[in-house]
Amino acid sequence: MQPFVALDFETANGKRASACSVGLAKFDDNGQLAGTFHSLIKPHPEHSFFHPANIWVHGIRPDDVADAPEWGDIYSEVAEFIGDLPLSAHNFGFDGSVLNQLTELYQHEPVANPRYCTLRLARRLYPELPKKSLDVVFEHLFGSEMTDHHNAEGDAVAAGRVFAKMQESFLIEELESALLPLKPKSRLSSPKVADTFTVEELVQQFGTSTVLQGESVCFTGTLERGRRADLEELLAVVGASPSKGVTAKTSILVVGVPNPAAWKEGAAASRKLEKATALREKGKPIRVLSEEDFFALLEE
């Protein structure tokens, strides 16, 4: 069993450098949890806006981090906890990007530890699962639901247990081989956030994605990277369906907030968020994503 450290970040908004919480979980060579580290993080002043979609997911608000340390204040403790151990995360495309951008923002040495993505592994190892999200994979492997989902420490522990379980069934060399791409991807370069896709560009870049198959997606607020009608056309191409309003059938709500000052309680986005919250409290599994995270999902 390869010992490792699992990590998870929560962010204040769609910018990866806006980390507001970090969780680390260390696993030993028997696959047992050996220790954890968790801290709230006060986002860097350049990325301090808390997007309502992100608050909806993790529940962390500006007041919660007002007295928290910045990433630069805890970095040495984080680095000491990780040491030279490999890192794992469920969707390293996200958590690795957060780590990379924090490293650049605070001008630290790059973290060169080997990285393992349990989301990519789950797609190869468990193709029978309808979704490969952390909670679904965890329940598949352990027969019980996760606790503390979207709490950074809880998610790090759960992701670490998943990777340890994978190592019980596969050699580390087999897992490394499974992470290799099946074939090179030919995609357009991702545009800056301010750039807008045409419908042709949307289909060209994301038309082969399978992550939204069967999903019912609702958009709210002003979107920056594509017209709503064009995005709804893309949904049909990738096997999803658009929803004009939040209903019991809606599975994803995409919230566009182009300007932090433009959002306030009572705005259209807020009403739909309130309805999504009410449905979630009744047991309806609705995900709320910022526009940035919606496109990141398509790029997986």
N, C-alpha and C positions, 0 to 999 in steps of 0.2 A: 504494500500500500504506500503510495507516494504521499507524504505529509504535505499540507498546503494551507493557504489562508483564503477563505471565501470573503468577498466584499460586496457591499451594496451601498449605493448612494441614493438619496432623495434630492431633488432639485426644486428651487423656488419657481422656476419658469422653464421655458423651452431651451434656454441657453445652458449648455453643458457645464459652464464654469460657475453656475449659480447654486452649487451644492449647499444644502441646508441641513444635511444629516449624513453621517457615515456609520456603517456597521462593519465590523470585521469579526471573523470566526476562524480560529486556528484548529486544525485537525491533525492528530498524530499519525504515526505509521501503522496504527491499528484501526484507523478510520473513526476514532473517538474524538469528541469535542474536547479540546485542551485549554481553551480560553477564549474570551470575547473582548472586544473594545467597541465602545459606542460613544458618539458625541453629536450634539447639535452643533451646527456651524452657522455663524453669521456670514451671509453671502458677501462677497466683495462689493464695495460701493458701486462698481460699474454694472453689477448684475443683481441688485438687491430687490427688484420688483417681484412680488409674489403673485403669480398668475392664478386666477380663481380655479382653473382646471387642476393645477398642481395641488392647491390647498384641498380640493375635493378628494384627491387620491390619498394624500398622506396626513392631512389634518394639521400640518405645521403652519403657523401663521407668523407674521413679522414680530409680534410681541414675544413669541416663544423663543426667538433667537436674539432678541435685543441685547442680552448680556452674555451671549454665547461667544466662544472664541472664533476667530477667523481660521481658515485652513492653514495659514502660515504659522499660527500659534500652536497647532496640534501636529504639524507635519512630522517633527522629529519623533514624537511618541508613536505615530502611525508607522513610520519607517522602521523604528525599533521593533514594533510588534510583528511586522511582516518579515523583516530580516531578508534572507536570500531564498525564502520559500516560494514556490510557484503560487500564482493567484488564480482563483476561479470565480466566476460570476454567472448568473443566469441572464444572459444577454450582455456579453462583454462589449458588444458594439456600443452599448449605452454607457455602462459603468467604466469601461476602458477609456471612452471619449471624455467622460467627466474627469477621470484621473489625469489624462493627458493635458486637458485644458487648464486644470488647476496647476499642474506642474509648470506649464508655460506662463500662466498668469502670475504665479508667485516666484518664478525663476528658480525652481528647484532642479536638481539633476533628474533626468528622465528615469522612470522606474522600468528597469530592463528585465524584471522577473518573468519567467515563462507564464503564459496566460492560457487558461482553458475556459471555453464557453459551454456551459451545460445546456443552453438553449439550442445551439448548433448541434451538440451531441444528441439531444433528445430527438431532433428532427431525423437523424440518421438511425438512432437505436430504437425508437418507438414510433414508427410511421403510422401505427394503428390509432394513435391518439388523435382526436379531432382538433385539439389545440395543444400547444406545447408550452403554455404559460407555466410559471413556477408552481402555482397552486395545483394545476391539473397534473403536472408531472409528479409532484410530491405525493398527491393522493394516489396516483397510479402505483408508485413504488412502495408506499408505506401503508396504504389502506385507511388513512385518516386525513382529515382536513388540517391545513396549516393554521397556526395561531399567529397573531401579530403580523398579518400580511400588510406590507407597505410600511412596516416599522423597520428601519435599516438594519438593526441588530437581528431582529427576528427573521428577516429575509436572508441575511447573510448566513445564519445558522441553517435555515432550510435549504438554501442553495448548496451549502457545504455538505449537508447530509445526502443530498442528491448526488453530488460528485463522488462522495465516499461510496455510496451504493453502486454507482457505475463501475467503480474500481473493483468491487467485489465480483463483478461479472466479466470484466474486460481488463486485459493488461493495459498499462499506461501507454505502451507503444501502439496498441490497437485504438485507443482513444485519440492519440495524436494523429493516427492515420485517418480516423473518421472526421477529423477537423479540416482535412485538406479539401479544397473545393473540387466538386465533381467535374466542373468545366469552367473556363474563364467566363466572367460576365462581361457583356458589352453594353455599357450604359453611358448615357450622357453624363458629363460632369455635373455634380449637384450645384444648383445656382445659389447665389447669395439669397438671404432671406427676403430681400427687397425685390428680387426678380420674380416675374410672373410667368407661369407656364401657359402655353397655348394648349388646346385640347390635343393637338397632334403630339406635342412634346410629352404631355402627361401619359398618353397611351404608349408612346415609344419607350419612355423610361420606366414606367411602372406596369405596363399592360400584362406582363408575365407573372406578376406577383400572385401568390396564392394565400397570403396571410388573412385576407378579408373575405374569403369564400364563405357564403352563408350568413354574413353579418348584415345587420340593418343599421345604416349609418345616417345620423342627423348632423347637419352643420348649423352653427349659430354664430352670430357676430360677423364682423367684416373680415374676410380672408385676404391674405396678401399674396399668396403664391399661385392662385388660380381662381377663375370665376366659379361660382357655386354650380352653375349649370354644367361647366366642363368637368368639374370633379364628380358630379353625379353621373355624367356619361362614362367616366373612368370606372366608377363603381360597377356599372353593368358589365364592363369588359373583364373585370377581375372577379366576377361572380358574387358581388354584393348588391344590396339594394338601397336606394336612398329613402330616407324618411323625412317628410316635411316638418313633422313635429315629434316631440318625445312621447312615445307610447310604450305600452307593455312589450311590444315587439322590438323596440330599439335596443341595440346591443352596444353601440358606440356613439357618443356625442362628442363632436369636434368643436372646440370653442376657439373662435378667432378673436384675439384682442390685440390689434396692431399697435395701440398706444396705451400704456398703463393708465394714463390720465383719462382715457375714454371709457374705462370700465367703472361702473359704480353700482351699488345695490339698487335693484329695480330695473336695470337695463335688460334688454331682451335676453342676453346670454345668461344673466342671473336668474331670470324666471325659468328658463329651461334647465339650468343647473338645479334649481329648487325642485322642479318636477322629477328630474333624474334622481335626486337625493331621496325624494319621497318613495319612488319606485324601488330604489335599492333597499330602503328600510323595510319594504314589503317582501324582500327576497329576490327581486329581479336583478340579474347580473349585468349591470350597465357599466361600461368603461367610459371615463371622460378623459379626453386627450386634448392638449393644446395643438394648434395647427403644426407646429414644429415636430411634436411627437407623432402626429399622424403621418407625416412624410417619412420620419425615421422608421416607423413601423413598415411602411411600404418598401423601404430600402433593405429590410432584413433579408 
